[in-house]
Amino acid sequence: MKLDLLYEVDVPKPWAGPHPHGQREAEQAAYREAIAQIRLADEMGFHTTWHVEHHFREGRSHCPAPEVLIGALSQVTERIRLGFGVTLLPHAFTSPVRVAEKVATADVLSNGRVEWGTGRSTPMEQTAFGVDIPQSKEQVREAIQAIVAAWESEYFSFEGKYWKFPATGEVPVRMITPKPVQDPHPPCWMAASSDGSAEAAGALGLGVLSLSIMRPLEQMAATIQRYRQAAANAQPITRLVNNRVAVYTLVHCADTMAQAEANGIWDATWWWYKNLAEFTLEWEFPHAPAEAREKMFPLLEQRRNSPPDPRTFSEADMIIVGDPDECLRKMLRYADLGVDQLLCYVQFGRLPHESVMRTIELLGKYVIPELERHNVQVSTSVTTG
């Protein structure tokens, strides 16, 4: 299992100073800190850093243009791979041609280090851009086929069910530039927040970016199994079959557990959980019955009566918090369940920048080498068994 990073560029409220100055200063600091953290991760042997495309998510995610951030990172890192996690592909978000151009440019600037994740987003973003939600799944599949064809064709045209290029039949085909460094193209992934979407990714020959969190590891293992079964009988929609599972969770590593708590890890975890819960209930399940809403996010209901205890997530290994030995123990559980890449969400809440840098340093110095030894042992066991 490889260790990756995942960034949404959290900018928690309240922001210091009056609007818009407080917001601007907080966002600029978050971007500067993220770039410094990723430069360190490059030195410490992390495999990939993933960057979302989200819009309008105040406080939680201030990264609407991952291609710009990835372009900057391509010039200040040398080895770490650079992941779009993800580009939003329903056609109302952006033309498939524009996605092909942006991702290929990033691959050129990084000398072939791009991983390309794809997804649909959520109703809050979809409705703002006028996405046809019932048709969005089919549009994502069509967009992937169009983008890959644009990379592999000298001159490009496309006639799909929902999108065609050129937009009229009265003009000649176009050359899409540049072409990616990776041949035939960067590896393609699909975001999945349910068993059904994970199976869909496997059936299409795509890697799965499992973006579900705060659920028992047994459920995650079942999702991985269903993905593997679907991937075994895949009908790939790209020439590059990508049979990998990437899972993300909150990660905070400190020299001691006491130091992690002094860094504010439980407040940061509660901020993340509360933000996710309130966003999901407001935008994705606004009309769900009260009983169902309480079942989705039980700690949110408990908060009204008593202080929350986010330690329960750590005790169940749903998040990874502790010293290097404890983090390694938890991560090996993920590896043994079939996770290929663990996406460590390290910049969240009001964790001090220095504590995030220390997390990356400790994981790189002590945990990544042990994970590599574990990988060798497993590989040897399979080979000789």
N, C-alpha and C positions, 0 to 999 in steps of 0.2 A: 504494500500500500504506500502511495506517495502522499506527502503533505502539500496541500495547496492553501491559498488564501482566497477569501471572498470579500469584496468591498462594495458597499452601497453608499459610502461616504455619509455616515450618520452625523447629523448636526443638531443635537438635542436642544429643545427649548427649556427654559427661557434664554433668549439671546441677550447679551449685555448691551445696553444702550438702546436708544430709540430706533424704530424701523425707519429706513432700511439699513442704517449703518451697522446695527448689531448683527443683523443677518449676514451682511457682506463680510464682516470681520470673522464671524464664526465659520462661514463656508470656506473662506480663504485659508484659515488655519487648518481646517479639516483636510483640505486638499494637500497642503504642504506636508502635514504629518503623514498622510497616506503615502505620498511619494517617498518620504524618508523611510517609512516602514518597509515598503516594497523593495527599495534599494538594499536595505539590510537583509531582507529575505532572499534576495538574489545571491548575496554573499554567503548566506547560511545554508544554501542547498535546497530551498523549497522548489517544488516542481512547476507550479502554475499559479498565477494570480488572476482571479476572475473578477469581472466588472459588469455590474448590472446596467440595464437601461430602464429607468423608472422616471415617471413624470408626476409632479404635483404632490409628492409624499413629504410634506413638511416635517422636518425633524428627523425622520427615519432614513430617507434616501434622497440625496441631493446630487445624483449622478445620471442626468438625462442623456449625456453624450459620451458613452464609453469609448468611442473611437478616438476622441480627442485625448482622453486620459491615456489610453493605450499607446497612442502615437508619442506622447511625451515619455512614457515609460520605456518605449523602444529605444530611446536615445540615452537613457541613464542606467539601463540594465544590460547584462550580457548573456545570461544563461536561462533565466526563469521564463517559462512560456507565458503568453499573454492571452487570456481568455475573455471572449465576449460572453457574458453570463447573465442576460442573453440579448440578442437583437430581437426586437418585436417585429414579427413578420406579417400579421394580417395587413392587407394591402393599404388600408387607410392610414396606417402608421407611416409607411414609407415605401417607395417603389422598390421592388426587388433589384432593379438595376443600381439604385443608390446603395443598397446593402452590399452588392457585389463589389462596387467601387471602393467603399469604405473598408471592408474587411481585407480586400486584396492589397490596398495601400498600406494598411497596418502590417500585413505579412511581409511586404517589401521592406518597410522601414525596420522591422525587427529581424530581418534575414531568416524568415520562415519559422517564427515562433508562435504563430497564432493558433488558438483553439476557438472554434466557432460554435457558440451555443445559440439556440433558437427557441422562441416561445410566443405565447399569445397575450400575456398580461392578464389583468383583472378588470372587472366591469368599470371601476372608477376611471381608468385610463382609456379603456375601449370606448366608452360612451363619449368621452371628451373628444376623441378623434373621429367619431362616427363609424367605428368598426361594426360590421354586420356580425354580431356575436354568434348566432346559430351556424354561420358559414365559416367561422374563423379557423376551425381545425383544418378544414379542407384548404383554406387559403394558405395556411402555414405550409402544408405539404406541397402545394403548388409553387409557393415562393421558393422553397428549398430546391425543387427541381429546376426552376428558372435560374436561380443564382448559380448553381453548379454548372448549368449549361452555358451561362455567360462566361464563366471562367475557362471552360474547356473549348469554346468555339472561337475561331478567329473572327468571324462576323456573326452577330447574334440577332435572332428574332424569336418570338415566342407567341404561341396561340394557346392560351389556357381557357379554362371555364370562367374564371373570375378576372383574369388580367391578360392583356396582350401587349406585345412590344414589337415594333413601334405602335403607338396608340392608334394610328390609322394605317390602312393598307396601301396608301398612296406614296409612301416614301421608302427609300431603300433601307436595308438592314444596316446596323451600326456595329462598329468595333468597340467593345467594352475594354477600357484600360483603367489601371494596369492589370496584368495577370498575377496571381499569387506566386510566391516562391515555391511553396510546397506543391508537389506533383503527385496526384492530379489536383489536389486542393486541400485546404486545412481540414482537419478532422471535424466532423459535424456532430453536435449534441442536441438533445431536446430536453427542455425543462419539464419536470413531472411533479405534480403535487398530489397524485392519487395513484392507486394501483393500475387503474385503467390507462392513464397517460403513460405510466412506465411501460406497460405492455405494448402500447402503441409505438413508443420509441424503439423497443426491441424488435418489433415486427418490421420496422422500416430500416433496420440496420444502423441505427443511430445510438451513440452513447446517451446515457440518461443522467441528467443533472437533477438529483432528487432534492427538491427544495422544501420538503416537509421537515418539520422540526418539532421538538417537544412531544414526541410520542415514544412509546416503549420500543426498545431495540428489537423485540420479537416481531413487532409489526413491520419494522424496517426490513428485517430478514425475509419476511414473507413477500414484501414488495420486490426485493432483489431476486428472489426465486422466480417470481412470475415474470420479471424482466428477462432472466436467463432463459426461461422456457420459450418465451416469444422470440428471443434473439436466435435460438437454435433453429428456428424455422423461418428466418427472416426473408423478406423479399426487399432487398436494399433499394433505396431510391437515389443513392449516390454510388460511385464506383469505389469509394473508400469506406469499407465496412468498419464501424467503430463499436466494438462490443465491450464497453467499459461502464462502470458504475461510479458516479461521484456523488457524495453525500455531504451536506454541510451541517455544521452545528457551532454553537458558541464555544470558544476556546480561550482560556486564560491560564497561563503558566507563570508561577512565581517561585522564588527560592524556597518559600515555605507557605503553607496554607494560611498561616497568620498574616503573612505579607499580602497574599491575595485578598484577604478580607480587609486589610488596611487600605488596599488600592480601591476598595468600593465595589468588589465584584458582585455582591448580592443586590445592591442598589442598581447596578448596571444591568444585571439580568432581569430584575423586575421591570425596569424601564423598557427593555426590549420586549418582554412578554406583554406588558400592558399596551404598548404601542401597536404590536401586531394584533392583539385581541380587539382593540377598539377599531382599528382600521378594517379588519375582517368583518366584524359584526355590522359596521356602518355601511360598508360598500359591497360586500359579497353576500351577506345573509341578513339584509335589513328586515325582512319579513318573516324570519324564522320564529317558531314558537319560543316562548321564554325558556321552557324546559330544555329545548335543543340548544339554545344559545348558552345556557349555563353549563351544559355538558361539554361544549366545545372548549371553553376556557374557564374551568372551575375555579382557578385562583382569583379570577376577576370578581366572581361573586363572593368568595371568602373575604376579599379585601374590604368589603363593606362592613364586615362584622369583626374582623381581627386582622392584624398585620399579615401580609403574605409571607410565605417561606419558600423562596426559589431554590433553597438547598435540596428540595425534593427532586428537582431535575438533575442535579449533580449526583445525588445518591443513586439514581436509576441509570446513570451514565448517559442520559439524554443530552447533557452538555458536559464539557470536559474542563474541569477546574482542579488545580492542585499544583504540587511541586512536580518536577520532571518525572519522577518515578510513578506518581499517581496518574499523570497525564499519559504516560506510556502504557500503563495497565489498561486504562480506559480505551486508548486508541487501538490496542491489540484486539479488543473485543470487536471493534468495527472491522478490522482487517480479517479476523476469523469468520465474520459474517459475509464476507465477499465484497467488501468495499475496495475499489481500486484506487480511488483518490478521495482523501478527506479534506473538505474545504473548510478551513479554519476561519471563522468569523471573529476577528480579534479587535476590531475598532468599533465598539458599540457603547452606548450610554456615555457616562462621563468618566470613563477610565482614563487616567492620565496617559499622555503620549509616552512618557518614559516607561510606564508599566507595560504598554503594548510593545515597545521596543525590546523590553526585557523578556516578554513572552516569546517573541520571535527568536531572540538570541538563545534562550534556554532550549527551545524546541530544536533549533538548528544544531546546537552543540551536543545535546544529550539524547534527544528523542529520535531525530532523523537517522543517525547512525544505527541505533538499535532497531528501528523499523527496517532498515536495509538488511541487517543481519537476520531478522525474522523472515524477510522475503526470501533470502538465500536458503535458509533452513527449510522453509515450506517447499521451495522449488526443488531442492535436493531430495526431499522426502517423496515428492510426487514422481520425480525421475527414477529413483531407485526402487520405489515401491512396486 
